[in-house]
């Protein structure tokens, strides 16, 4: 298992959330995009996973815009999933 594989598995584990809605959103996102994310995107995703579920859900659903512009492209991918 390579370092990238371990990082992706860690992110898969961290993507399990307490809110069913977030679980569904992130499962679809990971199935479609996780393997193609570069190191910068993986780092952004890792930081997004540090957010409380409700805050992350608001960003993922587009009910709130990210303060950090670096998060916006990845959040758009999550929304489109």
Biopython code that builds the backbone (N, CA, C, O; Angstrom):
import numpy as np
from Bio.PDB.StructureBuilder import StructureBuilder

atoms = [
    (1, "UNK", "N", (0.853, -1.177, 0.000)),
    (1, "UNK", "CA", (0.000, 0.000, 0.000)),
    (1, "UNK", "C", (0.898, 1.239, 0.000)),
    (1, "UNK", "O", (1.789, 1.373, 0.839)),
    (2, "UNK", "N", (0.654, 2.129, -0.938)),
    (2, "UNK", "CA", (1.472, 3.336, -1.052)),
    (2, "UNK", "C", (0.999, 4.388, -0.047)),
    (2, "UNK", "O", (-0.040, 4.238, 0.597)),
    (3, "UNK", "N", (1.785, 5.443, 0.064)),
    (3, "UNK", "CA", (1.424, 6.551, 0.947)),
    (3, "UNK", "C", (0.123, 7.206, 0.525)),
    (3, "UNK", "O", (-0.689, 7.586, 1.368)),
    (4, "UNK", "N", (-0.076, 7.340, -0.789)),
    (4, "UNK", "CA", (-1.331, 7.923, -1.288)),
    (4, "UNK", "C", (-2.523, 7.037, -0.929)),
    (4, "UNK", "O", (-3.585, 7.535, -0.555)),
    (5, "UNK", "N", (-2.341, 5.724, -1.045)),
    (5, "UNK", "CA", (-3.416, 4.793, -0.697)),
    (5, "UNK", "C", (-3.763, 4.909, 0.784)),
    (5, "UNK", "O", (-4.936, 4.899, 1.158)),
    (6, "UNK", "N", (-2.735, 5.017, 1.622)),
    (6, "UNK", "CA", (-2.979, 5.153, 3.065)),
    (6, "UNK", "C", (-3.686, 6.463, 3.374)),
    (6, "UNK", "O", (-4.583, 6.507, 4.215)),
    (7, "UNK", "N", (-3.281, 7.528, 2.693)),
    (7, "UNK", "CA", (-3.922, 8.833, 2.906)),
    (7, "UNK", "C", (-5.387, 8.770, 2.476)),
    (7, "UNK", "O", (-6.252, 9.309, 3.166)),
    (8, "UNK", "N", (-5.674, 8.127, 1.357)),
    (8, "UNK", "CA", (-7.054, 8.019, 0.897)),
    (8, "UNK", "C", (-7.892, 7.168, 1.857)),
    (8, "UNK", "O", (-9.048, 7.496, 2.124)),
    (9, "UNK", "N", (-7.326, 6.100, 2.365)),
    (9, "UNK", "CA", (-8.061, 5.268, 3.323)),
    (9, "UNK", "C", (-8.339, 6.035, 4.614)),
    (9, "UNK", "O", (-9.416, 5.905, 5.196)),
    (10, "UNK", "N", (-7.379, 6.827, 5.057)),
    (10, "UNK", "CA", (-7.575, 7.635, 6.256)),
    (10, "UNK", "C", (-8.699, 8.640, 6.023)),
    (10, "UNK", "O", (-9.536, 8.854, 6.900)),
    (11, "UNK", "N", (-8.718, 9.256, 4.843)),
    (11, "UNK", "CA", (-9.770, 10.215, 4.525)),
    (11, "UNK", "C", (-11.129, 9.521, 4.404)),
    (11, "UNK", "O", (-12.149, 10.082, 4.803)),
    (12, "UNK", "N", (-11.146, 8.316, 3.861)),
    (12, "UNK", "CA", (-12.411, 7.568, 3.803)),
    (12, "UNK", "C", (-12.953, 7.344, 5.215)),
    (12, "UNK", "O", (-14.143, 7.530, 5.470)),
    (13, "UNK", "N", (-12.084, 6.950, 6.112)),
    (13, "UNK", "CA", (-12.495, 6.708, 7.491)),
    (13, "UNK", "C", (-12.985, 8.011, 8.138)),
    (13, "UNK", "O", (-14.018, 8.018, 8.808)),
    (14, "UNK", "N", (-12.263, 9.088, 7.944)),
    (14, "UNK", "CA", (-12.645, 10.375, 8.532)),
    (14, "UNK", "C", (-13.921, 10.933, 7.915)),
    (14, "UNK", "O", (-14.577, 11.783, 8.518)),
    (15, "UNK", "N", (-14.282, 10.469, 6.727)),
    (15, "UNK", "CA", (-15.473, 10.961, 6.046)),
    (15, "UNK", "C", (-16.760, 10.389, 6.631)),
    (15, "UNK", "O", (-17.848, 10.851, 6.286)),
    (16, "UNK", "N", (-16.662, 9.421, 7.485)),
    (16, "UNK", "CA", (-17.852, 8.878, 8.142)),
    (16, "UNK", "C", (-18.318, 9.918, 9.152)),
    (16, "UNK", "O", (-17.583, 10.287, 10.069)),
    (17, "UNK", "N", (-19.540, 10.380, 8.973)),
    (17, "UNK", "CA", (-20.045, 11.494, 9.769)),
    (17, "UNK", "C", (-21.240, 11.057, 10.614)),
    (17, "UNK", "O", (-21.802, 9.978, 10.427)),
    (18, "UNK", "N", (-21.606, 11.927, 11.544)),
    (18, "UNK", "CA", (-22.748, 11.671, 12.405)),
    (18, "UNK", "C", (-24.081, 11.984, 11.747)),
    (18, "UNK", "O", (-25.122, 11.518, 12.209)),
    (19, "UNK", "N", (-24.063, 12.757, 10.685)),
    (19, "UNK", "CA", (-25.294, 13.102, 9.969)),
    (19, "UNK", "C", (-25.418, 12.236, 8.720)),
    (19, "UNK", "O", (-24.491, 12.159, 7.914)),
    (20, "UNK", "N", (-26.566, 11.588, 8.569)),
    (20, "UNK", "CA", (-26.789, 10.733, 7.409)),
    (20, "UNK", "C", (-26.613, 11.505, 6.109)),
    (20, "UNK", "O", (-26.044, 10.984, 5.149)),
    (21, "UNK", "N", (-27.097, 12.744, 6.072)),
    (21, "UNK", "CA", (-26.975, 13.551, 4.860)),
    (21, "UNK", "C", (-25.514, 13.726, 4.461)),
    (21, "UNK", "O", (-25.169, 13.620, 3.284)),
    (22, "UNK", "N", (-24.666, 13.993, 5.440)),
    (22, "UNK", "CA", (-23.237, 14.167, 5.140)),
    (22, "UNK", "C", (-22.623, 12.861, 4.670)),
    (22, "UNK", "O", (-21.810, 12.855, 3.745)),
    (23, "UNK", "N", (-23.003, 11.754, 5.295)),
    (23, "UNK", "CA", (-22.492, 10.452, 4.854)),
    (23, "UNK", "C", (-22.818, 10.214, 3.388)),
    (23, "UNK", "O", (-21.952, 9.798, 2.618)),
    (24, "UNK", "N", (-24.054, 10.473, 3.000)),
    (24, "UNK", "CA", (-24.468, 10.234, 1.614)),
    (24, "UNK", "C", (-23.734, 11.151, 0.644)),
    (24, "UNK", "O", (-23.258, 10.702, -0.400)),
    (25, "UNK", "N", (-23.641, 12.420, 0.981)),
    (25, "UNK", "CA", (-22.947, 13.387, 0.132)),
    (25, "UNK", "C", (-21.485, 12.988, -0.047)),
    (25, "UNK", "O", (-20.970, 12.966, -1.165)),
    (26, "UNK", "N", (-20.829, 12.677, 1.052)),
    (26, "UNK", "CA", (-19.395, 12.373, 0.983)),
    (26, "UNK", "C", (-19.124, 11.022, 0.340)),
    (26, "UNK", "O", (-18.097, 10.858, -0.317)),
    (27, "UNK", "N", (-20.008, 10.058, 0.507)),
    (27, "UNK", "CA", (-19.818, 8.772, -0.172)),
    (27, "UNK", "C", (-19.855, 8.955, -1.686)),
    (27, "UNK", "O", (-19.022, 8.402, -2.404)),
    (28, "UNK", "N", (-20.826, 9.733, -2.169)),
    (28, "UNK", "CA", (-20.902, 9.983, -3.620)),
    (28, "UNK", "C", (-19.671, 10.743, -4.100)),
    (28, "UNK", "O", (-19.099, 10.418, -5.141)),
    (29, "UNK", "N", (-19.267, 11.753, -3.341)),
    (29, "UNK", "CA", (-18.088, 12.537, -3.710)),
    (29, "UNK", "C", (-16.856, 11.647, -3.791)),
    (29, "UNK", "O", (-16.111, 11.698, -4.770)),
    (30, "UNK", "N", (-16.643, 10.836, -2.769)),
    (30, "UNK", "CA", (-15.449, 9.987, -2.752)),
    (30, "UNK", "C", (-15.466, 8.976, -3.894)),
    (30, "UNK", "O", (-14.433, 8.717, -4.512)),
    (31, "UNK", "N", (-16.623, 8.411, -4.172)),
    (31, "UNK", "CA", (-16.705, 7.429, -5.260)),
    (31, "UNK", "C", (-16.344, 8.050, -6.603)),
    (31, "UNK", "O", (-15.749, 7.391, -7.455)),
    (32, "UNK", "N", (-16.701, 9.306, -6.793)),
    (32, "UNK", "CA", (-16.468, 9.968, -8.075)),
    (32, "UNK", "C", (-15.130, 10.682, -8.181)),
    (32, "UNK", "O", (-14.572, 10.785, -9.274)),
    (33, "UNK", "N", (-14.610, 11.173, -7.073)),
    (33, "UNK", "CA", (-13.472, 12.092, -7.179)),
    (33, "UNK", "C", (-12.229, 11.755, -6.350)),
    (33, "UNK", "O", (-11.140, 12.225, -6.680)),
    (34, "UNK", "N", (-12.354, 10.970, -5.301)),
    (34, "UNK", "CA", (-11.230, 10.821, -4.373)),
    (34, "UNK", "C", (-9.946, 10.364, -5.058)),
    (34, "UNK", "O", (-8.879, 10.916, -4.791)),
    (35, "UNK", "N", (-10.029, 9.381, -5.923)),
    (35, "UNK", "CA", (-8.824, 8.832, -6.568)),
    (35, "UNK", "C", (-8.110, 9.860, -7.436)),
    (35, "UNK", "O", (-6.904, 9.746, -7.657)),
    (36, "UNK", "N", (-8.836, 10.868, -7.934)),
    (36, "UNK", "CA", (-8.239, 11.854, -8.844)),
    (36, "UNK", "C", (-7.759, 13.122, -8.139)),
    (36, "UNK", "O", (-7.184, 13.999, -8.784)),
    (37, "UNK", "N", (-7.985, 13.236, -6.829)),
    (37, "UNK", "CA", (-7.571, 14.453, -6.135)),
    (37, "UNK", "C", (-6.059, 14.516, -6.005)),
    (37, "UNK", "O", (-5.401, 13.506, -5.757)),
    (38, "UNK", "N", (-5.518, 15.717, -6.177)),
    (38, "UNK", "CA", (-4.080, 15.904, -5.989)),
    (38, "UNK", "C", (-3.797, 16.205, -4.516)),
    (38, "UNK", "O", (-4.716, 16.267, -3.699)),
    (39, "UNK", "N", (-2.544, 16.388, -4.194)),
    (39, "UNK", "CA", (-2.137, 16.621, -2.809)),
    (39, "UNK", "C", (-2.771, 17.848, -2.188)),
    (39, "UNK", "O", (-3.156, 17.824, -1.019)),
    (40, "UNK", "N", (-2.885, 18.932, -2.963)),
    (40, "UNK", "CA", (-3.513, 20.150, -2.438)),
    (40, "UNK", "C", (-4.985, 19.914, -2.137)),
    (40, "UNK", "O", (-5.480, 20.332, -1.090)),
    (41, "UNK", "N", (-5.689, 19.244, -3.049)),
    (41, "UNK", "CA", (-7.108, 18.946, -2.819)),
    (41, "UNK", "C", (-7.296, 18.031, -1.617)),
    (41, "UNK", "O", (-8.228, 18.211, -0.832)),
    (42, "UNK", "N", (-6.413, 17.053, -1.475)),
    (42, "UNK", "CA", (-6.501, 16.153, -0.324)),
    (42, "UNK", "C", (-6.302, 16.917, 0.975)),
    (42, "UNK", "O", (-6.974, 16.637, 1.968)),
    (43, "UNK", "N", (-5.386, 17.879, 0.978)),
    (43, "UNK", "CA", (-5.151, 18.689, 2.175)),
    (43, "UNK", "C", (-6.377, 19.553, 2.497)),
    (43, "UNK", "O", (-6.749, 19.695, 3.661)),
    (44, "UNK", "N", (-6.996, 20.124, 1.470)),
    (44, "UNK", "CA", (-8.215, 20.916, 1.678)),
    (44, "UNK", "C", (-9.325, 20.022, 2.224)),
    (44, "UNK", "O", (-10.014, 20.396, 3.172)),
    (45, "UNK", "N", (-9.498, 18.855, 1.635)),
    (45, "UNK", "CA", (-10.532, 17.929, 2.094)),
    (45, "UNK", "C", (-10.295, 17.532, 3.548)),
    (45, "UNK", "O", (-11.236, 17.450, 4.337)),
    (46, "UNK", "N", (-9.060, 17.291, 3.891)),
    (46, "UNK", "CA", (-8.700, 16.952, 5.263)),
    (46, "UNK", "C", (-9.107, 18.078, 6.219)),
    (46, "UNK", "O", (-9.624, 17.812, 7.304)),
    (47, "UNK", "N", (-8.875, 19.332, 5.821)),
    (47, "UNK", "CA", (-9.270, 20.477, 6.658)),
    (47, "UNK", "C", (-10.788, 20.596, 6.742)),
    (47, "UNK", "O", (-11.323, 20.929, 7.800)),
    (48, "UNK", "N", (-11.483, 20.330, 5.646)),
    (48, "UNK", "CA", (-12.953, 20.361, 5.682)),
    (48, "UNK", "C", (-13.497, 19.316, 6.652)),
    (48, "UNK", "O", (-14.498, 19.552, 7.329)),
    (49, "UNK", "N", (-12.845, 18.178, 6.717)),
    (49, "UNK", "CA", (-13.295, 17.122, 7.620)),
    (49, "UNK", "C", (-13.117, 17.495, 9.087)),
    (49, "UNK", "O", (-13.709, 16.858, 9.959)),
    (50, "UNK", "N", (-12.318, 18.510, 9.370)),
    (50, "UNK", "CA", (-12.166, 18.987, 10.747)),
    (50, "UNK", "C", (-13.375, 19.798, 11.214)),
    (50, "UNK", "O", (-13.552, 20.021, 12.411)),
    (51, "UNK", "N", (-14.209, 20.239, 10.265)),
    (51, "UNK", "CA", (-15.366, 21.061, 10.612)),
    (51, "UNK", "C", (-16.439, 20.226, 11.310)),
    (51, "UNK", "O", (-16.561, 19.026, 11.063)),
    (52, "UNK", "N", (-17.212, 20.870, 12.180)),
    (52, "UNK", "CA", (-18.387, 20.173, 12.734)),
    (52, "UNK", "C", (-19.354, 19.814, 11.605)),
    (52, "UNK", "O", (-19.420, 20.504, 10.588)),
    (53, "UNK", "N", (-20.097, 18.735, 11.795)),
    (53, "UNK", "CA", (-20.991, 18.235, 10.754)),
    (53, "UNK", "C", (-21.927, 19.297, 10.193)),
    (53, "UNK", "O", (-22.055, 19.421, 8.974)),
    (54, "UNK", "N", (-22.580, 20.060, 11.053)),
    (54, "UNK", "CA", (-23.550, 21.042, 10.572)),
    (54, "UNK", "C", (-22.893, 22.142, 9.750)),
    (54, "UNK", "O", (-23.469, 22.592, 8.759)),
    (55, "UNK", "N", (-21.710, 22.580, 10.135)),
    (55, "UNK", "CA", (-20.988, 23.597, 9.362)),
    (55, "UNK", "C", (-20.582, 23.044, 8.001)),
    (55, "UNK", "O", (-20.726, 23.716, 6.980)),
    (56, "UNK", "N", (-20.076, 21.822, 7.994)),
    (56, "UNK", "CA", (-19.670, 21.189, 6.743)),
    (56, "UNK", "C", (-20.887, 20.980, 5.839)),
    (56, "UNK", "O", (-20.808, 21.205, 4.631)),
    (57, "UNK", "N", (-22.008, 20.553, 6.417)),
    (57, "UNK", "CA", (-23.218, 20.353, 5.625)),
    (57, "UNK", "C", (-23.674, 21.658, 4.979)),
    (57, "UNK", "O", (-24.061, 21.667, 3.810)),
    (58, "UNK", "N", (-23.632, 22.758, 5.728)),
    (58, "UNK", "CA", (-24.010, 24.061, 5.160)),
    (58, "UNK", "C", (-23.140, 24.415, 3.960)),
    (58, "UNK", "O", (-23.641, 24.907, 2.949)),
    (59, "UNK", "N", (-21.837, 24.163, 4.072)),
    (59, "UNK", "CA", (-20.930, 24.438, 2.953)),
    (59, "UNK", "C", (-21.194, 23.498, 1.782)),
    (59, "UNK", "O", (-21.230, 23.922, 0.627)),
    (60, "UNK", "N", (-21.379, 22.218, 2.096)),
    (60, "UNK", "CA", (-21.583, 21.219, 1.044)),
    (60, "UNK", "C", (-22.899, 21.438, 0.301)),
    (60, "UNK", "O", (-22.996, 21.134, -0.888)),
    (61, "UNK", "N", (-23.898, 21.956, 0.983)),
    (61, "UNK", "CA", (-25.206, 22.190, 0.363)),
    (61, "UNK", "C", (-25.296, 23.570, -0.286)),
    (61, "UNK", "O", (-26.296, 23.884, -0.931)),
    (62, "UNK", "N", (-24.273, 24.385, -0.124)),
    (62, "UNK", "CA", (-24.279, 25.714, -0.709)),
    (62, "UNK", "C", (-25.095, 26.725, 0.063)),
    (62, "UNK", "O", (-25.403, 27.801, -0.449)),
    (63, "UNK", "N", (-25.445, 26.390, 1.286)),
    (63, "UNK", "CA", (-26.203, 27.327, 2.113)),
    (63, "UNK", "C", (-25.299, 28.405, 2.700)),
    (63, "UNK", "O", (-25.764, 29.423, 3.213)),
    (64, "UNK", "N", (-24.016, 28.157, 2.613)),
    (64, "UNK", "CA", (-23.019, 29.099, 3.111)),
    (64, "UNK", "C", (-21.790, 28.988, 2.225)),
    (64, "UNK", "O", (-21.446, 27.894, 1.777)),
    (65, "UNK", "N", (-21.127, 30.104, 1.968)),
    (65, "UNK", "CA", (-19.897, 30.093, 1.175)),
    (65, "UNK", "C", (-18.689, 29.966, 2.108)),
    (65, "UNK", "O", (-18.705, 30.442, 3.243)),
    (66, "UNK", "N", (-17.674, 29.330, 1.611)),
    (66, "UNK", "CA", (-16.444, 29.152, 2.381)),
    (66, "UNK", "C", (-15.706, 30.471, 2.503)),
    (66, "UNK", "O", (-15.596, 31.228, 1.538)),
    (67, "UNK", "N", (-15.204, 30.737, 3.700)),
    (67, "UNK", "CA", (-14.386, 31.925, 3.915)),
    (67, "UNK", "C", (-13.047, 31.808, 3.202)),
    (67, "UNK", "O", (-12.499, 32.797, 2.717)),
    (68, "UNK", "N", (-12.532, 30.595, 3.146)),
    (68, "UNK", "CA", (-11.234, 30.342, 2.521)),
    (68, "UNK", "C", (-11.448, 30.047, 1.035)),
    (68, "UNK", "O", (-12.055, 29.030, 0.698)),
    (69, "UNK", "N", (-10.963, 30.913, 0.140)),
    (69, "UNK", "CA", (-11.168, 30.686, -1.297)),
    (69, "UNK", "C", (-10.543, 29.381, -1.799)),
    (69, "UNK", "O", (-10.971, 28.853, -2.826)),
    (70, "UNK", "N", (-9.550, 28.860, -1.099)),
    (70, "UNK", "CA", (-8.922, 27.600, -1.512)),
    (70, "UNK", "C", (-9.888, 26.427, -1.374)),
    (70, "UNK", "O", (-9.700, 25.393, -2.015)),
    (71, "UNK", "N", (-10.908, 26.576, -0.554)),
    (71, "UNK", "CA", (-11.878, 25.500, -0.345)),
    (71, "UNK", "C", (-12.924, 25.452, -1.444)),
    (71, "UNK", "O", (-13.524, 24.401, -1.668)),
    (72, "UNK", "N", (-13.156, 26.547, -2.126)),
    (72, "UNK", "CA", (-14.299, 26.672, -3.045)),
    (72, "UNK", "C", (-14.302, 25.675, -4.202)),
    (72, "UNK", "O", (-15.356, 25.107, -4.488)),
    (73, "UNK", "N", (-13.173, 25.430, -4.887)),
    (73, "UNK", "CA", (-13.221, 24.444, -5.992)),
    (73, "UNK", "C", (-13.584, 23.034, -5.517)),
    (73, "UNK", "O", (-14.336, 22.325, -6.185)),
    (74, "UNK", "N", (-13.053, 22.639, -4.374)),
    (74, "UNK", "CA", (-13.358, 21.310, -3.860)),
    (74, "UNK", "C", (-14.815, 21.235, -3.394)),
    (74, "UNK", "O", (-15.484, 20.226, -3.614)),
    (75, "UNK", "N", (-15.296, 22.279, -2.763)),
    (75, "UNK", "CA", (-16.699, 22.294, -2.348)),
    (75, "UNK", "C", (-17.624, 22.232, -3.566)),
    (75, "UNK", "O", (-18.695, 21.629, -3.503)),
    (76, "UNK", "N", (-17.215, 22.846, -4.655)),
    (76, "UNK", "CA", (-18.022, 22.758, -5.872)),
    (76, "UNK", "C", (-18.102, 21.323, -6.373)),
    (76, "UNK", "O", (-19.161, 20.877, -6.817)),
    (77, "UNK", "N", (-16.986, 20.595, -6.305)),
    (77, "UNK", "CA", (-16.997, 19.184, -6.689)),
    (77, "UNK", "C", (-17.913, 18.375, -5.768)),
    (77, "UNK", "O", (-18.637, 17.490, -6.223)),
    (78, "UNK", "N", (-17.875, 18.681, -4.492)),
    (78, "UNK", "CA", (-18.735, 17.978, -3.531)),
    (78, "UNK", "C", (-20.197, 18.266, -3.881)),
    (78, "UNK", "O", (-21.019, 17.350, -3.895)),
    (79, "UNK", "N", (-20.525, 19.515, -4.159)),
    (79, "UNK", "CA", (-21.908, 19.895, -4.496)),
    (79, "UNK", "C", (-22.377, 19.218, -5.774)),
    (79, "UNK", "O", (-23.543, 18.835, -5.877)),
    (80, "UNK", "N", (-21.499, 19.067, -6.736)),
    (80, "UNK", "CA", (-21.857, 18.474, -8.026)),
    (80, "UNK", "C", (-21.975, 16.951, -7.963)),
    (80, "UNK", "O", (-22.521, 16.322, -8.869)),
    (81, "UNK", "N", (-21.463, 16.378, -6.898)),
    (81, "UNK", "CA", (-21.534, 14.912, -6.738)),
    (81, "UNK", "C", (-22.939, 14.555, -6.408)),
    (81, "UNK", "O", (-23.250, 13.378, -6.226)),
]
sb = StructureBuilder()
sb.init_structure("model")
sb.init_model(0)
sb.init_chain("A")
sb.init_seg("    ")
for serial, (resi, resn, name, xyz) in enumerate(atoms, 1):
    if name == "N":
        sb.init_residue(resn, " ", resi, " ")
    sb.init_atom(name, np.array(xyz, "f"), 0.0, 1.0, " ", f" {name:<3s}", serial, name[0])
structure = sb.get_structure()
